[in-house]
Amino acid sequence: MLNSIRIKAKLFIILFVFITFSFAQKSTILAVSNEVIDIDTVTVKKHLYALADDAMEGRKAGTPGIEKAAQYIENEFERIGLTPFSGLKTYRQNFKEKELDLFNLIGVLEGKSKKDEYVLISAHYDHLGVKENGNGDVIFNGADDDASGVSAILALAEFFKKKNDNERSIIFVAFTAEEMGLVGSTYFGKHINPDQFVAGINIEMIGKESKFGPKSAWLTGFDRSDFGLIIQKNLKNTGYKLYPNPYKNFNLFYRSDNAAMAKLGIPAHTFSTGPIDNDKHYHNVSDEAETLNITTITETIKAIGIGTESIINGNDTPSRIKN
């Protein structure tokens, strides 16, 4: 009888320890999630629907439509409290290319102990404009490509501004004319000192569930630096997963704005969730905000915030890209 009581007591202790450990693990996950509590679906949806609205006329570089989008982004940069980039009086980096007056939009959140080391967070705000001929819907709204990415940089800018503990400076850039051949990012790359940039976080097409399932994204150029490994480490207890780009035949590392930075040696990569191989809305007038999953966008933004935090805080520095 005494042995039976002792066995039951031991079992009770083991069960108690297991429950306590499980609760601690869940508490850890919740604590991690609470770090990005300010990134919510309401804010993300507001940005997405504004940028993909018909009033933006498809945001083609050099058109009145992209001017409207630019003003929206500038107003958000100002509301959040970002400052212009070095040498600029406003958020606009103006230049002329392809006989068009173009401009990147750049806002800066200055770092504390390492303010001369930069982390770039970017997305392109241009798209394809309006069909020259046709009936019915003729506007290429570009909701996923790439209003979703611009919504991410605005949400992250507000998050990191409120968090107010970034040791490195964060440069938020909405690039123009990506659809014309990475024109805006290439121009930006010609006017920076790449040695000051420790990482490039580019965000493109995060509005649909990835092929890996809920709470997952993929990264281009995963094997070109240890950037992806750092993100995976930081996401370990969050329930969100990051995978290498599964679409090897599409040369995606060089098809988004990260490429212009990577060519300078900056460990710059693109986050995406897009089902590239079977997306019927890609570069189609049907790429509307209503076709996207706001929760997917929001969860991905949160994951980017958590995943890059050790880089922004100066604890991790990704290896350079060799060309």
C-alpha positions in Angstrom: 0.0 0.0 0.0 2.8 2.4 1.0 4.7 1.6 -2.3 1.5 2.4 -4.2 1.1 5.8 -2.5 4.8 6.6 -3.3 4.4 5.7 -6.9 1.3 7.8 -7.2 3.1 10.7 -5.5 6.0 10.4 -8.0 3.5 10.4 -10.9 1.8 13.5 -9.5 5.2 15.3 -9.3 6.1 14.3 -12.8 2.7 15.5 -14.1 3.0 18.7 -12.2 6.5 19.4 -13.6 5.3 18.6 -17.2 2.2 20.9 -16.9 4.4 23.7 -15.4 7.0 23.3 -18.2 4.2 23.4 -20.9 2.7 26.5 -19.4 6.1 28.2 -19.3 6.6 27.3 -23.0 3.2 28.8 -23.9 4.0 31.9 -21.9 7.3 32.3 -23.8 5.5 32.1 -27.1 2.9 34.7 -25.9 5.6 36.9 -24.7 7.3 36.8 -28.0 4.0 37.5 -29.8 3.3 40.4 -27.5 6.4 42.2 -28.7 4.6 43.0 -31.9 1.1 43.6 -30.5 0.9 47.0 -32.2 0.8 45.4 -35.6 -2.8 44.7 -36.1 -5.1 43.7 -39.0 -7.1 47.0 -38.9 -4.0 49.1 -39.6 -2.7 46.7 -42.2 -6.1 46.6 -44.0 -6.3 50.4 -44.0 -2.9 50.7 -45.8 -3.6 47.9 -48.2 -7.0 49.2 -49.3 -5.8 52.7 -49.7 -2.8 51.8 -51.8 -4.7 49.3 -54.0 -7.7 51.6 -54.5 -8.9 52.5 -58.0 -8.1 56.1 -57.2 -4.4 55.2 -57.4 -4.9 54.2 -61.0 -2.5 51.3 -60.8 0.4 53.4 -59.5 2.4 53.3 -62.7 5.7 55.2 -62.4 5.5 58.7 -63.9 1.7 58.9 -63.7 -0.7 61.0 -61.6 -1.8 57.8 -59.9 1.6 57.1 -58.4 1.7 60.7 -57.1 -1.4 59.9 -55.1 0.2 56.8 -53.6 3.4 58.8 -52.8 1.4 61.4 -50.9 -0.3 58.7 -48.9 3.1 57.1 -48.0 4.7 60.5 -47.2 1.8 61.4 -44.9 2.2 58.1 -43.0 6.0 58.7 -42.7 5.3 62.1 -41.2 2.6 60.9 -38.9 4.8 58.1 -37.6 7.7 60.5 -37.1 10.3 59.4 -39.5 13.0 61.9 -40.8 14.3 62.4 -44.3 17.3 60.5 -45.5 20.8 62.1 -45.3 21.1 64.9 -47.8 17.4 65.1 -48.6 15.1 67.9 -47.4 11.9 65.8 -47.9 11.1 62.1 -48.1 11.5 62.2 -51.9 14.7 61.1 -53.6 14.0 62.7 -57.0 15.7 61.6 -60.2 15.1 61.3 -64.0 15.1 58.0 -65.8 13.5 56.7 -69.0 12.4 60.4 -69.7 10.3 60.2 -66.5 10.4 62.3 -63.3 10.7 59.6 -60.7 11.2 59.4 -56.9 11.9 56.9 -54.2 10.3 57.6 -50.8 12.7 57.3 -47.9 12.1 57.7 -44.1 14.6 57.2 -41.4 14.4 56.0 -37.8 17.7 56.9 -36.3 19.5 54.3 -34.2 21.0 54.8 -30.8 24.4 53.3 -30.1 25.0 52.3 -33.8 23.3 55.0 -35.7 25.8 54.9 -38.5 25.0 51.3 -39.2 21.9 50.9 -41.4 19.2 48.2 -41.8 17.1 48.7 -45.0 13.4 47.8 -45.0 11.9 48.1 -48.5 9.1 47.4 -50.9 8.1 48.9 -54.3 5.1 51.1 -54.5 4.7 51.2 -58.3 2.7 48.9 -60.4 1.4 48.6 -64.0 -1.1 51.4 -64.3 -4.2 51.2 -66.5 -4.9 49.1 -69.6 -4.7 51.2 -72.8 -7.6 49.2 -74.3 -10.4 47.1 -73.0 -13.8 47.0 -71.3 -14.7 46.5 -67.7 -12.0 46.5 -65.1 -8.9 48.1 -66.7 -6.9 49.0 -63.6 -3.9 47.0 -62.4 -4.4 47.7 -58.7 -1.4 45.7 -57.6 -2.7 44.7 -54.2 -0.4 41.8 -53.6 2.3 43.2 -56.0 3.2 45.2 -54.0 0.7 47.2 -51.9 1.0 44.3 -49.4 4.8 45.0 -49.1 4.3 48.7 -48.7 1.7 48.1 -46.0 4.3 46.0 -44.3 7.0 48.8 -44.3 4.5 51.3 -42.9 3.3 48.9 -40.2 6.9 48.1 -39.3 8.0 51.7 -39.2 5.2 52.5 -36.7 6.1 49.4 -34.6 9.8 50.2 -34.4 9.1 53.9 -33.7 6.9 53.0 -30.8 9.3 50.3 -29.6 12.1 52.9 -29.6 15.0 50.5 -28.9 16.6 50.1 -32.3 20.4 50.4 -31.8 21.0 50.6 -35.6 19.3 53.1 -37.9 16.4 51.8 -40.0 16.0 53.1 -43.5 12.4 52.6 -44.8 12.2 52.9 -48.6 9.3 52.6 -51.0 11.0 52.1 -54.3 9.6 53.4 -57.6 9.7 51.8 -61.0 10.5 48.2 -59.9 8.2 47.0 -62.6 10.4 48.9 -65.2 13.5 46.9 -64.2 14.5 47.7 -60.6 15.0 51.4 -61.6 14.4 53.0 -58.2 16.5 50.6 -56.2 19.3 50.7 -58.7 19.4 54.5 -58.4 19.3 54.3 -54.6 22.2 51.8 -54.6 24.3 54.3 -56.6 24.0 56.9 -53.9 24.8 55.0 -50.7 27.8 53.7 -49.0 27.1 49.9 -49.0 29.5 49.3 -46.2 27.1 51.2 -43.9 24.3 48.8 -44.7 24.3 45.6 -42.6 21.2 44.1 -44.1 18.4 44.6 -46.6 14.9 43.4 -45.8 12.8 43.5 -48.9 9.1 42.6 -48.8 7.1 41.5 -51.8 3.7 39.7 -52.3 2.8 38.6 -48.8 -1.0 38.5 -49.2 -1.6 34.8 -49.9 -0.9 31.7 -47.9 2.5 30.2 -48.8 2.8 26.7 -50.2 4.2 25.7 -46.8 0.9 26.4 -45.0 -0.3 28.9 -42.5 2.2 31.1 -40.6 5.0 30.5 -43.1 7.0 32.5 -45.6 9.9 32.0 -47.9 13.1 33.9 -48.5 15.0 34.5 -51.7 18.8 33.8 -51.8 18.7 31.8 -48.6 22.1 30.2 -49.3 23.8 33.5 -50.2 24.3 34.7 -46.6 23.4 33.6 -43.1 20.6 36.2 -43.0 17.9 33.5 -43.2 19.5 31.4 -40.5 19.4 34.4 -38.2 15.7 34.9 -38.9 14.9 31.2 -38.3 16.7 31.4 -35.0 14.7 34.4 -33.9 11.4 32.8 -34.9 12.1 29.5 -33.2 9.4 29.7 -30.5 6.8 31.8 -32.3 5.0 29.1 -34.4 6.0 31.0 -37.6 8.3 29.3 -40.1 10.7 30.7 -42.7 11.8 28.5 -45.6 14.2 28.9 -48.5 12.6 30.0 -51.8 11.0 26.9 -53.2 10.7 28.3 -56.8 14.2 27.6 -58.0 13.5 28.0 -61.7 12.2 31.6 -61.4 15.5 33.4 -60.5 13.6 35.3 -57.9 16.7 36.6 -56.0 17.4 38.9 -59.0 13.8 39.9 -59.8 13.1 42.1 -56.9 14.6 45.2 -55.4 16.9 43.3 -53.0 19.0 42.5 -56.1 20.3 46.0 -56.5 21.5 45.9 -52.9 22.9 42.4 -53.1 25.0 43.4 -56.1 26.8 45.8 -53.8 27.5 43.0 -51.3 24.7 43.9 -48.9 23.0 40.8 -47.5 19.6 41.8 -49.0 16.9 39.3 -49.4 13.1 39.3 -50.2 10.4 37.9 -47.9 7.4 36.5 -49.8 4.5 34.1 -49.3 3.3 34.2 -53.0 2.3 31.1 -54.8 4.4 32.1 -57.8 3.9 29.1 -59.9 0.0 29.3 -60.0 -1.1 32.8 -59.1 -3.8 33.7 -61.6 -3.9 37.3 -60.3 -0.2 38.1 -60.8 0.2 41.1 -63.1 -3.5 41.0 -63.8 -6.3 43.5 -63.2 -7.8 41.0 -60.8 -4.9 41.6 -58.2 -7.4 43.4 -55.9 -7.3 43.8 -52.2 -10.3 41.6 -51.8 -8.3 38.6 -53.1 -5.8 38.8 -50.2 -5.8 37.4 -46.7 -5.3 40.2 -44.2 -4.4 37.8 -41.4 -1.6 36.3 -43.6 -0.2 39.7 -44.3 -0.4 40.7 -40.6 1.2 37.5 -39.3 4.0 37.8 -41.9 4.7 41.4 -40.8 4.8 40.3 -37.2 7.3 37.5 -38.1 9.5 39.9 -40.0 9.5 42.2 -37.0 10.5 39.4 -34.6 12.8 37.7 -37.0 14.9 40.8 -37.8 15.0 42.3 -34.3 18.4 40.9 -33.3 19.9 42.5 -36.5 18.2 45.9 -35.8 19.3 45.8 -32.2 22.9 45.1 -33.3 23.2 41.7 -31.8 23.5 39.9 -35.1 25.3 40.9 -38.3 24.6 38.8 -41.4 27.5 37.7 -43.6 28.1 39.7 -46.8 27.0 38.5 -50.2 29.9 37.6 -52.6 29.2 38.3 -56.3 
